[in-house]
Amino acid sequence: MMRAAIYVELLFRLLYEGGLRIGEAISLWVEDFDIGKNVITVRKSKTSDGENEKFMCLLRL
């Protein structure tokens, strides 16, 4: 039960604080989080530039 609560909290924080769309947040993999560089790579993005990939700062939990 506790694991599900952490997953839901992280998902909501990515959506709200990170400005991610639902599809972008759900499609994230563990490999997309680079702790050393403090970056999250969003591969399936709908950016206004027309690119399919964007980078954002990692949230502080």
One Martini backbone bead per residue (centre of mass of N, CA, C, O) as a GRO file, in nm:
protein
   61
    1MET     BB    1   0.057   0.063  -0.021
    2MET     BB    2   0.298   0.260   0.006
    3ARG     BB    3   0.401   0.238  -0.290
    4ALA     BB    4   0.150   0.365  -0.426
    5ALA     BB    5   0.166   0.642  -0.284
    6ILE     BB    6   0.441   0.725  -0.403
    7TYR     BB    7   0.364   0.708  -0.700
    8VAL     BB    8   0.133   0.918  -0.692
    9GLU     BB    9   0.298   1.155  -0.584
   10LEU     BB   10   0.504   1.166  -0.814
   11LEU     BB   11   0.305   1.207  -1.043
   12PHE     BB   12   0.180   1.476  -0.940
   13ARG     BB   13   0.449   1.634  -0.929
   14LEU     BB   14   0.516   1.613  -1.229
   15LEU     BB   15   0.261   1.753  -1.328
   16TYR     BB   16   0.268   2.017  -1.157
   17GLU     BB   17   0.577   2.106  -1.120
   18GLY     BB   18   0.679   2.006  -1.420
   19GLY     BB   19   0.455   2.023  -1.657
   20LEU     BB   20   0.337   1.757  -1.729
   21ARG     BB   21   0.196   1.530  -1.906
   22ILE     BB   22   0.048   1.237  -1.874
   23GLY     BB   23   0.197   1.086  -2.108
   24GLU     BB   24   0.482   1.171  -2.018
   25ALA     BB   25   0.482   1.052  -1.727
   26ILE     BB   26   0.406   0.750  -1.800
   27SER     BB   27   0.663   0.716  -2.014
   28LEU     BB   28   0.859   0.689  -1.796
   29TRP     BB   29   1.184   0.594  -1.703
   30VAL     BB   30   1.449   0.533  -1.510
   31GLU     BB   31   1.659   0.633  -1.734
   32ASP     BB   32   1.539   0.942  -1.737
   33PHE     BB   33   1.692   0.967  -1.462
   34ASP     BB   34   1.948   1.215  -1.380
   35ILE     BB   35   2.103   1.269  -1.090
   36GLY     BB   36   2.381   1.404  -1.162
   37LYS     BB   37   2.224   1.638  -1.355
   38ASN     BB   38   1.925   1.702  -1.280
   39VAL     BB   39   1.754   1.519  -1.504
   40ILE     BB   40   1.475   1.491  -1.730
   41THR     BB   41   1.375   1.274  -1.987
   42VAL     BB   42   1.147   1.352  -2.251
   43ARG     BB   43   1.048   1.166  -2.525
   44LYS     BB   44   0.718   1.210  -2.537
   45SER     BB   45   0.678   1.510  -2.686
   46LYS     BB   46   0.479   1.833  -2.725
   47THR     BB   47   0.641   2.059  -2.848
   48SER     BB   48   0.661   2.367  -3.012
   49ASP     BB   49   0.924   2.276  -3.184
   50GLY     BB   50   0.869   1.955  -3.272
   51GLU     BB   51   1.000   1.793  -3.074
   52ASN     BB   52   1.042   1.465  -2.898
   53GLU     BB   53   1.241   1.618  -2.687
   54LYS     BB   54   1.295   1.686  -2.334
   55PHE     BB   55   1.415   1.895  -2.064
   56MET     BB   56   1.434   1.874  -1.700
   57CYS     BB   57   1.427   1.944  -1.385
   58LEU     BB   58   1.479   1.802  -1.093
   59LEU     BB   59   1.310   1.716  -0.828
   60ARG     BB   60   1.257   1.787  -0.492
   61LEU     BB   61   1.173   1.548  -0.228
   0.00000   0.00000   0.00000
